[in-house]
């Protein structure tokens, strides 16, 4: 039996779906998929930036390991290292027909060698389904690995738009949308959320078209289907940040023969590549780059949190080339620890968020709230049970001293294990100074430079 793979990636969706509890979202097709699959309640991207997150999915590496430090736009030119083994390369070698339709947003092409590539920045989900049908015709009897990268619900180039409100999707009224707890209830926010939810519904229709295509072609019983989003919603406190609103994301996996379940396993997007290879029976990468991820197949069909799935790490350095703000996180079921390497810099806002009418309105209405999100300390600690939106920083709370000491040590151990260049001592990379330390250089036990 062929062991096919269909990977569906939404753009800037966050958790805004019905099956993840959003009361406004119109996502019947994603919800239908979730009802047939394992829905992960605690899945996390490593970074909340489009190219970086996608590279993590395809390589099983955090961005500080793969070189995909930020967006791969021509003007920014961040690219994955040439010698990194990626999902399309590995599955090509395993005899798969590989293809991608829609948004690609990683590079270089030689490192991501999909044999069939229909790149598009358009929002025509019917076209995407038609091209998927053509890809399946071309694949013939070979097993396939097909990725559909939806543009929706990413912002368009206007200050408040998310693509033209065409098609059969419902038109949402601003007064009826729910307001995520990380946003203010303002007219501009409501107007943008109404347009955003229309784009979500359009993307959901695309998901339905492709799932129906699989069913018509009799491929349900031999295709692993994965649905995820690259990062959180395109609003402040979400996209480009490592707050949960930016990196806690949908992950739905339908495995033929597996019972529906809601898994609380703390899954990372670095686990996606090992999962694909496990399903395909393909060997793990042999590019000399150790990977933290592990296959999710053993936990599919199981409710609750299996033993050992209780922590994830994340790594962000850039969004746009001018958005330099290296930061790392460790997330446990209860706590979130942030290490903000360049904390003296203001947190840089992405172009699409800064230029939006919603951000302008929130800045005008609640400047102190914006200041707290832009000027952040060297480390932050949040109790997610009491504070799921990460608003009350406990890093300086004496009662949390043992917790933060433990999490800090665990994060630094992970940074060393993954050769993170942004593990700093005295303002300098520990990794870069490795040879000098071996020659007797003593690094001060502090993160930031001081002449004294």
Residue pairs with C-beta under 8 A, 6 or more apart in sequence:
1 221
1 222
2 141
2 142
2 143
2 144
2 222
3 143
3 222
3 224
3 279
3 280
3 281
4 143
4 144
4 145
4 146
4 219
4 222
4 223
4 224
5 91
5 96
5 143
5 144
5 145
5 146
5 223
5 224
5 226
5 276
5 279
5 280
6 146
6 148
6 210
6 214
6 223
6 224
6 225
6 226
7 57
7 145
7 146
7 147
7 148
7 226
7 228
7 272
7 276
8 147
8 148
8 150
8 207
8 210
8 225
8 226
8 227
8 228
9 54
9 57
9 103
9 147
9 148
9 149
9 150
9 228
9 229
9 230
10 150
10 152
10 153
10 200
10 203
10 227
10 228
10 229
10 230
10 250
11 50
11 103
11 149
11 150
11 151
11 152
11 153
11 154
11 203
11 229
11 230
12 50
12 153
12 154
12 155
12 229
12 230
12 231
12 232
12 233
12 234
12 239
13 153
13 200
13 203
13 229
13 233
13 249
13 250
14 229
14 231
14 232
14 233
14 238
14 239
14 245
14 246
14 249
15 21
15 22
15 232
15 248
15 249
15 250
16 22
16 24
16 25
16 153
16 180
16 196
16 197
16 200
16 233
17 25
17 27
17 30
17 31
17 34
17 200
17 204
17 250
18 25
18 26
18 27
18 28
18 30
18 31
19 27
19 30
19 31
19 34
19 35
19 39
19 250
19 252
20 39
20 250
22 178
23 178
24 172
24 176
24 177
24 178
24 193
24 197
25 197
25 200
25 201
26 169
26 170
26 197
26 200
26 201
26 204
27 200
27 201
27 204
28 204
28 208
29 204
29 205
29 207
29 208
29 211
30 204
30 207
30 227
30 250
30 252
32 208
32 211
33 207
33 211
33 225
33 227
33 252
33 254
34 252
35 260
36 254
36 260
37 225
37 252
37 253
37 254
37 255
37 258
37 260
38 252
38 253
38 254
38 255
38 258
38 260
38 261
38 262
38 263
38 299
38 300
38 301
38 302
39 250
39 251
39 252
39 261
39 262
39 263
40 250
40 251
40 252
40 253
40 263
40 264
40 265
40 267
40 296
41 262
41 263
41 264
42 248
42 264
42 265
42 266
42 267
42 305
42 333
43 228
43 248
43 249
43 250
43 251
43 266
43 267
43 268
43 269
44 247
44 248
44 249
44 266
44 267
44 268
44 269
44 312
44 314
44 331
45 53
45 56
45 230
45 231
45 246
45 247
45 249
45 268
45 269
45 314
46 52
46 53
46 56
46 62
46 63
46 247
46 268
46 269
46 270
46 313
46 314
46 315
46 316
47 53
47 56
47 62
47 63
47 231
47 242
47 247
47 314
47 315
47 316
47 317
48 231
48 232
48 238
48 239
48 240
48 241
48 242
48 246
48 247
48 316
49 70
49 71
49 230
49 231
49 239
49 240
49 316
49 318
49 319
50 71
50 103
50 105
50 154
50 230
50 231
51 68
51 70
51 71
51 72
51 78
51 105
51 106
52 63
52 68
52 69
52 70
52 71
52 316
52 318
53 230
53 231
53 269
54 105
54 106
54 149
54 230
55 61
55 63
55 66
55 68
55 80
55 106
56 62
56 63
56 66
56 68
56 269
56 270
56 272
57 87
57 228
57 230
57 269
57 272
57 273
58 86
58 87
58 88
58 106
58 112
58 273
59 66
59 68
59 80
59 84
59 85
59 86
59 87
59 273
60 270
60 271
60 272
60 273
60 274
60 285
60 291
60 292
60 293
61 84
61 270
61 289
61 291
62 270
62 292
62 313
62 314
62 315
62 418
62 420
63 69
63 70
63 315
63 316
63 317
64 315
64 317
64 418
64 419
64 420
64 421
64 422
65 289
65 418
65 419
65 420
66 80
66 81
66 84
66 289
67 78
67 79
67 80
67 81
67 84
68 78
68 79
68 80
68 106
69 78
69 317
69 318
70 76
70 78
70 317
70 318
70 319
70 320
70 321
70 323
71 78
71 105
71 318
71 319
71 320
71 321
72 78
72 79
72 105
72 106
72 107
73 320
75 321
76 318
76 320
76 321
77 321
78 318
78 321
79 107
79 108
79 111
80 86
80 106
80 107
80 108
80 111
80 112
81 111
82 108
82 110
82 111
83 287
83 288
84 111
84 287
84 289
85 285
85 286
85 287
85 289
86 111
86 112
86 113
87 145
87 273
87 276
88 98
88 100
88 112
88 113
88 114
88 115
88 145
89 111
89 112
89 113
90 273
90 277
90 282
90 283
90 285
91 98
91 145
91 276
91 277
91 280
91 282
92 98
92 113
92 115
93 282
94 280
94 281
94 282
94 283
95 142
95 143
96 142
96 143
96 144
96 145
96 280
97 115
97 116
97 135
97 138
97 139
97 140
97 142
97 143
97 144
97 145
98 113
98 114
98 115
98 116
98 144
98 145
98 146
99 114
99 115
99 116
99 117
99 118
99 135
99 139
99 144
99 145
99 146
99 147
100 114
100 116
100 117
100 118
100 119
100 146
100 147
100 148
100 149
101 118
101 120
101 128
101 131
101 132
101 135
101 146
101 147
101 148
101 149
102 118
102 119
102 120
102 128
102 148
102 149
102 150
102 151
103 119
103 120
103 121
103 149
103 150
103 151
104 112
104 117
104 119
104 149
105 149
106 112
109 117
114 147
116 135
116 138
118 131
118 135
120 127
120 128
120 151
121 151
122 151
123 150
123 151
123 152
123 163
123 164
123 199
123 202
125 150
125 152
125 202
125 203
125 205
125 206
125 209
126 206
126 209
128 148
128 150
128 206
128 209
128 210
129 206
129 209
129 210
129 213
132 146
132 148
132 210
132 213
133 213
135 144
135 146
136 144
136 146
136 213
136 217
136 219
143 280
145 276
145 280
148 206
148 210
150 203
150 206
150 207
151 163
152 162
152 163
152 199
152 200
152 202
152 203
152 206
153 162
153 196
153 197
153 199
153 200
153 202
153 203
154 162
154 199
154 234
155 161
155 162
155 234
155 352
155 356
156 162
156 163
159 355
159 356
159 357
160 188
160 191
160 192
160 195
160 356
160 357
160 358
161 195
162 192
162 195
162 196
162 198
162 199
163 198
163 199
163 202
165 171
165 195
165 198
167 202
167 205
168 205
169 198
169 201
169 202
169 205
170 198
170 201
171 194
171 198
172 193
172 194
172 195
172 197
172 198
173 194
174 187
174 190
174 191
174 193
174 194
175 190
176 194
177 190
177 193
177 194
177 197
178 193
179 185
179 189
179 190
179 193
180 233
180 235
180 238
180 245
181 388
181 389
182 235
182 236
182 237
182 238
182 243
182 245
182 389
183 189
183 193
183 235
183 236
183 237
183 358
183 362
184 361
184 362
184 365
184 366
184 369
186 358
186 361
186 362
186 365
187 361
188 357
188 358
188 360
188 361
189 235
189 358
189 361
189 362
191 357
191 358
192 235
192 356
192 357
192 358
196 233
196 234
207 227
211 225
214 220
214 223
214 225
220 256
221 256
221 257
222 256
223 256
224 253
224 254
224 255
224 256
224 276
224 279
225 252
225 253
225 254
226 251
226 252
226 253
226 254
226 272
226 275
227 250
227 251
227 252
227 253
228 249
228 250
228 251
228 252
228 269
228 272
229 249
229 250
230 249
231 238
231 239
231 240
231 246
231 247
231 249
232 238
232 239
232 241
232 245
232 246
232 247
232 248
232 249
233 239
233 245
234 350
234 352
234 353
234 356
235 353
235 356
235 358
235 359
236 349
236 353
236 359
236 362
236 370
236 373
237 243
237 245
237 246
237 373
237 389
238 245
238 246
239 246
239 350
239 353
240 246
240 316
240 319
240 323
240 349
240 350
240 353
241 247
241 316
241 347
241 373
242 314
242 316
242 327
242 328
242 329
242 338
243 336
243 389
243 390
244 331
244 336
244 384
244 388
244 389
244 390
245 389
245 390
247 314
247 329
249 269
251 267
251 269
253 275
253 296
253 300
255 279
255 297
255 300
255 301
258 300
258 301
259 301
260 301
261 300
261 301
261 302
261 303
262 303
263 299
263 300
263 302
263 303
263 304
263 305
263 306
264 303
264 304
264 305
264 333
265 296
265 299
265 302
265 305
265 306
265 309
266 305
266 309
266 310
266 311
266 312
266 331
266 332
266 333
267 296
267 299
267 309
267 312
268 292
268 293
268 312
268 313
268 314
270 291
270 292
270 293
271 293
271 294
271 295
271 296
272 293
272 296
273 285
273 291
273 293
274 284
274 291
274 293
274 294
274 295
274 296
275 295
275 296
275 297
276 282
277 283
277 284
277 295
278 295
278 297
279 297
284 291
285 291
290 417
290 418
292 313
292 414
292 417
292 418
299 306
299 309
305 333
310 332
310 333
311 330
311 331
311 332
311 410
312 330
312 331
313 328
313 329
313 330
313 331
313 411
313 414
314 328
314 329
314 331
315 328
315 418
315 420
316 325
316 326
316 327
316 328
317 324
317 325
317 326
317 327
317 422
318 324
318 325
319 348
319 350
320 348
320 350
320 351
322 348
323 348
323 349
323 350
324 342
324 345
324 348
325 340
325 342
325 345
325 347
325 348
326 340
326 341
326 342
326 422
327 338
327 339
327 340
327 341
327 342
328 338
328 339
328 341
328 411
328 415
328 420
328 422
329 336
329 337
329 338
329 339
329 411
330 336
330 337
330 407
330 410
330 411
330 414
331 337
331 384
332 407
333 384
334 383
334 384
334 385
335 381
335 382
335 383
335 384
335 403
335 407
336 380
336 381
336 382
336 384
336 390
337 379
337 380
337 381
337 404
337 407
337 408
337 411
338 376
338 379
338 380
338 381
339 378
339 379
339 408
339 411
340 376
340 377
340 378
340 379
340 380
341 422
341 424
341 447
343 376
343 377
343 378
344 448
346 374
346 375
347 373
347 374
347 375
347 376
349 359
349 374
353 359
362 369
362 370
363 370
377 393
377 395
378 447
378 448
379 395
379 404
379 408
380 390
380 393
380 395
381 393
381 394
381 395
381 397
381 400
381 403
381 404
381 407
382 390
382 391
382 392
382 393
382 394
383 392
383 394
384 390
386 392
394 400
394 404
395 404
412 423
414 420
415 422
415 423
416 423
416 430
419 431
420 431
421 429
421 431
421 432
422 429
423 429
423 430
423 431
424 430
424 447
424 448
425 433
425 443
425 444
425 445
425 446
425 447
426 443
426 444
426 446
426 447
426 448
426 449
426 450
427 447
427 448
427 449
428 443
428 449
430 437
430 443
433 441
433 443
437 443
444 450
